[in-house]
């Protein structure tokens, strides 16, 4: 199934739309706005009647809500269609905050599975022809764990390569764990590369798409400087606070 896209800049590179039940990896250096690409696709998905599970690695629910609002999507309008999994490496497993929001130490592969299972249970209560998109960014931060890093890498790689029951849209930073990132790039059905230029310009290029026509033309993502500055600051905050905690696991 191909889902139509509304944004004009996306139509330029995906003229027929985006393939559902595939896995996508956006790869690029730090500070290149990769989470925003996922949020843009999530916005398009929600507007078309889909459901979204957000995996928040280095950002908070408050940040997600504010950023989606800046992109023109009020998450309050999609009650029952959004589930949030927020990383907390200081807890053992999972803490339920609300019906649609949990904190989870998904550095651990078994907790990753349990968290996505809870998301699936909640979201399946709301019918959707498109089904569920799972959106996650900065996932390579999980690889800093000396105990679980390799195992969660294999879990994510297997998710990208094998699971076609959902639509996955993940982003990783190419500045660290380059060999592991390259394995993820090979495993994904769809591969995109992002980069940024000063002053605060974001570009996206598609390398491959499974089952839909696409253009390899690099396009500038039309986002305000405010949004791009905030994602950069949030990413730096996340790295500073998270990496030491993950390294202790």
The 8 nearest C-alpha neighbors of each residue, nearest first, counted from 0:
[[1, 19, 18, 2, 20, 17, 129, 210],
 [2, 0, 18, 17, 16, 19, 3, 15],
 [1, 3, 16, 17, 18, 4, 0, 19],
 [4, 2, 16, 1, 15, 17, 5, 47],
 [3, 5, 16, 6, 43, 10, 2, 9],
 [6, 4, 7, 3, 43, 10, 9, 8],
 [5, 7, 9, 8, 4, 10, 43, 11],
 [6, 8, 10, 9, 5, 11, 4, 12],
 [9, 7, 11, 10, 6, 12, 220, 218],
 [10, 8, 11, 6, 7, 12, 13, 4],
 [9, 11, 14, 13, 7, 8, 12, 6],
 [12, 10, 9, 8, 14, 13, 7, 214],
 [11, 13, 214, 213, 9, 10, 14, 216],
 [14, 12, 213, 10, 16, 15, 11, 9],
 [13, 15, 10, 16, 11, 12, 213, 212],
 [16, 14, 13, 3, 212, 211, 17, 10],
 [15, 17, 3, 2, 13, 4, 1, 14],
 [16, 18, 2, 1, 19, 3, 13, 211],
 [19, 17, 1, 0, 211, 2, 21, 210],
 [18, 20, 21, 0, 166, 1, 17, 2],
 [21, 19, 166, 163, 165, 164, 18, 22],
 [20, 22, 166, 19, 163, 188, 167, 18],
 [23, 21, 167, 188, 159, 187, 166, 189],
 [24, 22, 189, 168, 187, 190, 167, 188],
 [23, 25, 169, 190, 170, 187, 168, 26],
 [26, 24, 170, 191, 192, 190, 169, 171],
 [25, 27, 192, 171, 170, 172, 24, 193],
 [26, 28, 193, 173, 172, 192, 194, 31],
 [29, 27, 173, 172, 174, 31, 30, 194],
 [30, 28, 31, 172, 174, 27, 173, 32],
 [29, 31, 231, 32, 28, 234, 195, 230],
 [30, 32, 195, 194, 29, 33, 28, 193],
 [33, 31, 35, 30, 34, 201, 230, 227],
 [32, 34, 36, 35, 31, 170, 25, 193],
 [35, 33, 37, 136, 36, 32, 38, 170],
 [36, 34, 38, 37, 33, 32, 39, 230],
 [37, 35, 39, 33, 34, 38, 40, 32],
 [36, 38, 40, 34, 35, 39, 41, 134],
 [37, 39, 41, 35, 36, 40, 42, 34],
 [40, 38, 42, 36, 41, 37, 35, 43],
 [39, 41, 43, 37, 42, 38, 44, 36],
 [40, 42, 38, 44, 39, 43, 37, 45],
 [43, 41, 39, 45, 44, 40, 38, 72],
 [42, 44, 40, 46, 41, 45, 4, 47],
 [45, 43, 41, 49, 47, 42, 46, 40],
 [44, 46, 49, 48, 42, 47, 43, 50],
 [45, 47, 43, 48, 44, 42, 49, 72],
 [48, 46, 44, 45, 49, 43, 2, 129],
 [49, 47, 45, 46, 127, 44, 129, 50],
 [48, 50, 45, 129, 44, 130, 127, 47],
 [49, 51, 80, 131, 81, 130, 45, 132],
 [52, 50, 132, 81, 131, 133, 53, 80],
 [51, 53, 82, 133, 83, 81, 134, 132],
 [52, 54, 83, 134, 133, 84, 135, 55],
 [53, 55, 135, 84, 134, 85, 83, 56],
 [56, 54, 85, 58, 84, 57, 86, 53],
 [57, 55, 86, 58, 137, 54, 85, 138],
 [56, 58, 237, 55, 234, 137, 238, 59],
 [59, 57, 55, 56, 62, 237, 233, 60],
 [60, 58, 62, 61, 63, 55, 85, 57],
 [59, 61, 63, 62, 64, 58, 85, 83],
 [62, 60, 64, 59, 63, 65, 58, 66],
 [61, 63, 65, 59, 60, 64, 66, 58],
 [64, 62, 60, 66, 61, 65, 67, 59],
 [63, 65, 61, 67, 62, 66, 60, 68],
 [64, 66, 68, 62, 63, 67, 61, 69],
 [67, 65, 69, 63, 68, 64, 62, 70],
 [66, 68, 70, 72, 64, 69, 65, 63],
 [69, 67, 72, 71, 65, 73, 66, 70],
 [68, 70, 66, 71, 67, 65, 72, 226],
 [71, 69, 67, 68, 72, 66, 39, 42],
 [70, 72, 68, 69, 67, 73, 42, 66],
 [73, 71, 68, 67, 70, 74, 42, 69],
 [74, 72, 68, 75, 76, 67, 71, 64],
 [73, 75, 76, 77, 72, 64, 78, 67],
 [74, 76, 73, 77, 78, 72, 64, 81],
 [77, 75, 74, 73, 78, 72, 80, 79],
 [78, 76, 74, 80, 75, 79, 81, 45],
 [77, 79, 80, 75, 76, 81, 74, 99],
 [78, 80, 81, 125, 77, 122, 124, 121],
 [79, 81, 50, 77, 78, 122, 51, 125],
 [82, 80, 51, 52, 79, 50, 78, 77],
 [81, 83, 52, 99, 100, 118, 53, 51],
 [84, 82, 100, 53, 52, 99, 85, 54],
 [83, 85, 54, 101, 102, 55, 53, 100],
 [84, 86, 102, 55, 103, 54, 101, 83],
 [87, 85, 103, 56, 104, 102, 55, 88],
 [86, 88, 104, 89, 103, 102, 90, 85],
 [89, 87, 104, 90, 245, 86, 244, 106],
 [88, 90, 87, 91, 244, 104, 245, 248],
 [91, 89, 88, 92, 104, 87, 93, 103],
 [92, 90, 104, 89, 93, 88, 103, 87],
 [91, 93, 104, 103, 90, 110, 94, 105],
 [92, 94, 103, 102, 95, 104, 101, 91],
 [95, 93, 102, 101, 96, 103, 92, 90],
 [96, 94, 101, 97, 102, 93, 100, 98],
 [95, 97, 101, 100, 94, 102, 98, 99],
 [98, 96, 100, 99, 95, 101, 94, 83],
 [97, 99, 100, 96, 95, 121, 101, 82],
 [98, 100, 82, 97, 83, 81, 101, 121],
 [101, 99, 83, 97, 96, 98, 82, 84],
 [102, 100, 95, 96, 84, 94, 85, 103],
 [101, 103, 85, 94, 93, 86, 84, 87],
 [102, 104, 93, 86, 105, 87, 92, 85],
 [103, 105, 88, 87, 92, 106, 86, 90],
 [106, 104, 111, 107, 110, 103, 108, 86],
 [105, 107, 104, 141, 108, 151, 147, 88],
 [106, 108, 105, 110, 109, 147, 111, 104],
 [109, 107, 111, 151, 110, 106, 105, 112],
 [108, 110, 112, 111, 107, 113, 105, 114],
 [109, 111, 113, 105, 112, 107, 108, 114],
 [112, 110, 105, 108, 114, 109, 113, 107],
 [113, 111, 109, 110, 115, 114, 116, 108],
 [112, 114, 110, 116, 115, 111, 109, 117],
 [113, 115, 117, 111, 116, 112, 110, 118],
 [116, 114, 118, 112, 117, 113, 119, 111],
 [115, 117, 113, 119, 114, 118, 112, 120],
 [118, 116, 120, 114, 119, 115, 113, 121],
 [119, 117, 115, 121, 116, 120, 82, 122],
 [118, 120, 116, 122, 117, 121, 123, 115],
 [121, 119, 117, 123, 118, 122, 116, 124],
 [122, 120, 118, 119, 123, 124, 117, 99],
 [121, 123, 119, 124, 120, 125, 80, 118],
 [122, 124, 125, 120, 121, 119, 126, 127],
 [123, 125, 122, 121, 126, 120, 79, 119],
 [124, 126, 123, 122, 79, 127, 80, 121],
 [127, 125, 124, 123, 128, 130, 122, 49],
 [128, 126, 130, 129, 49, 48, 125, 50],
 [127, 129, 130, 126, 49, 48, 131, 47],
 [130, 128, 49, 127, 48, 131, 19, 50],
 [129, 131, 127, 49, 128, 50, 165, 132],
 [132, 130, 50, 51, 165, 49, 166, 133],
 [131, 133, 166, 51, 167, 165, 50, 52],
 [132, 134, 52, 167, 51, 53, 168, 166],
 [135, 133, 168, 53, 169, 54, 37, 167],
 [134, 136, 54, 169, 53, 55, 170, 168],
 [137, 135, 170, 138, 34, 169, 171, 56],
 [138, 136, 171, 139, 140, 170, 56, 172],
 [137, 139, 136, 140, 171, 141, 56, 170],
 [138, 140, 141, 142, 137, 171, 172, 176],
 [141, 139, 138, 142, 143, 137, 242, 238],
 [140, 142, 139, 143, 106, 138, 148, 144],
 [141, 143, 148, 139, 144, 140, 149, 152],
 [144, 142, 141, 246, 148, 140, 245, 145],
 [143, 145, 148, 246, 245, 142, 147, 248],
 [146, 144, 148, 147, 143, 246, 248, 142],
 [147, 145, 144, 148, 248, 149, 150, 246],
 [146, 148, 150, 144, 149, 107, 151, 145],
 [149, 147, 142, 144, 151, 150, 145, 143],
 [150, 148, 152, 151, 147, 153, 142, 146],
 [149, 151, 153, 147, 152, 148, 154, 108],
 [152, 150, 154, 108, 153, 148, 149, 147],
 [153, 151, 149, 155, 150, 154, 156, 148],
 [152, 154, 156, 150, 151, 155, 157, 149],
 [153, 155, 151, 157, 152, 156, 158, 150],
 [156, 154, 158, 152, 157, 153, 151, 159],
 [157, 155, 153, 159, 158, 183, 154, 152],
 [156, 158, 160, 154, 155, 159, 161, 153],
 [157, 159, 155, 162, 156, 161, 160, 154],
 [160, 158, 187, 156, 22, 157, 186, 161],
 [161, 159, 186, 157, 158, 187, 156, 162],
 [160, 162, 158, 157, 159, 163, 156, 186],
 [161, 163, 158, 164, 160, 159, 165, 157],
 [164, 162, 20, 165, 21, 161, 166, 22],
 [165, 163, 162, 20, 166, 131, 130, 21],
 [164, 166, 20, 163, 131, 132, 167, 130],
 [165, 167, 20, 132, 21, 19, 22, 133],
 [168, 166, 22, 133, 132, 23, 134, 165],
 [167, 169, 23, 134, 22, 133, 24, 37],
 [170, 168, 135, 24, 136, 134, 23, 25],
 [171, 169, 136, 25, 24, 26, 137, 33],
 [170, 172, 137, 26, 138, 139, 136, 173],
 [171, 173, 28, 27, 29, 174, 26, 137],
 [172, 174, 28, 27, 175, 177, 26, 171],
 [173, 175, 28, 172, 29, 177, 176, 27],
 [176, 174, 177, 173, 172, 139, 180, 140],
 [177, 175, 179, 178, 180, 174, 173, 139],
 [176, 178, 180, 175, 179, 173, 181, 174],
 [179, 177, 181, 180, 176, 182, 175, 183],
 [178, 180, 182, 176, 181, 177, 183, 152],
 [179, 181, 177, 183, 182, 178, 176, 184],
 [180, 182, 184, 178, 183, 179, 177, 185],
 [183, 181, 179, 185, 180, 184, 186, 178],
 [184, 182, 186, 180, 181, 185, 156, 187],
 [183, 185, 181, 182, 186, 187, 180, 24],
 [184, 186, 182, 183, 187, 181, 188, 190],
 [185, 187, 160, 183, 184, 159, 156, 182],
 [188, 186, 159, 22, 189, 184, 23, 185],
 [189, 187, 22, 209, 23, 21, 208, 186],
 [190, 188, 208, 23, 207, 187, 209, 22],
 [189, 191, 24, 207, 206, 23, 25, 205],
 [190, 192, 205, 25, 206, 204, 24, 26],
 [193, 191, 26, 204, 25, 27, 203, 205],
 [194, 192, 203, 27, 202, 31, 26, 204],
 [195, 193, 31, 202, 27, 201, 28, 203],
 [194, 196, 201, 31, 200, 202, 199, 197],
 [197, 195, 200, 199, 198, 201, 194, 202],
 [198, 196, 199, 200, 195, 201, 31, 194],
 [197, 199, 200, 196, 224, 195, 201, 228],
 [200, 198, 197, 196, 224, 227, 201, 195],
 [199, 201, 196, 195, 198, 197, 202, 219],
 [200, 202, 195, 220, 219, 194, 31, 196],
 [203, 201, 219, 194, 218, 193, 220, 195],
 [204, 202, 193, 218, 217, 192, 219, 194],
 [203, 205, 217, 192, 191, 215, 216, 193],
 [206, 204, 191, 215, 207, 190, 192, 203],
 [205, 207, 190, 191, 215, 204, 208, 192],
 [206, 208, 189, 190, 205, 209, 191, 188],
 [209, 207, 189, 211, 210, 188, 190, 213],
 [208, 210, 188, 211, 189, 207, 18, 21],
 [209, 211, 18, 208, 212, 1, 17, 0],
 [210, 212, 209, 208, 18, 213, 17, 15],
 [213, 211, 13, 15, 14, 210, 214, 208],
 [214, 212, 13, 12, 211, 14, 215, 208],
 [213, 215, 12, 216, 13, 205, 212, 11],
 [216, 214, 205, 204, 206, 217, 213, 12],
 [215, 217, 214, 218, 204, 12, 205, 11],
 [218, 216, 204, 203, 215, 202, 219, 205],
 [219, 217, 203, 202, 216, 220, 204, 8],
 [218, 220, 202, 201, 221, 203, 217, 200],
 [219, 221, 201, 202, 222, 218, 203, 8],
 [222, 220, 219, 223, 201, 8, 200, 202],
 [223, 221, 220, 224, 226, 227, 201, 200],
 [222, 224, 225, 226, 227, 221, 199, 228],
 [223, 225, 227, 226, 228, 199, 222, 200],
 [226, 224, 223, 228, 227, 229, 222, 230],
 [225, 227, 229, 223, 224, 228, 230, 222],
 [228, 226, 224, 230, 229, 225, 199, 231],
 [229, 227, 231, 225, 226, 230, 224, 232],
 [228, 230, 232, 226, 231, 227, 233, 225],
 [231, 229, 233, 227, 232, 228, 234, 226],
 [232, 230, 234, 228, 30, 229, 233, 227],
 [233, 231, 229, 235, 234, 230, 236, 228],
 [232, 234, 230, 236, 235, 231, 229, 237],
 [235, 233, 237, 231, 232, 236, 230, 238],
 [234, 236, 232, 238, 237, 233, 239, 231],
 [237, 235, 233, 239, 234, 238, 232, 240],
 [236, 238, 57, 234, 235, 240, 239, 241],
 [239, 237, 235, 241, 240, 236, 242, 234],
 [238, 240, 236, 237, 241, 235, 242, 243],
 [241, 239, 237, 238, 242, 236, 243, 244],
 [242, 240, 238, 244, 243, 237, 239, 245],
 [241, 243, 245, 244, 238, 246, 240, 239],
 [244, 242, 246, 245, 241, 247, 240, 239],
 [245, 243, 241, 247, 242, 246, 88, 89],
 [244, 246, 242, 144, 247, 248, 243, 143],
 [245, 247, 144, 243, 143, 244, 248, 242],
 [246, 248, 245, 244, 243, 144, 145, 146],
 [247, 245, 144, 246, 146, 145, 244, 147]]
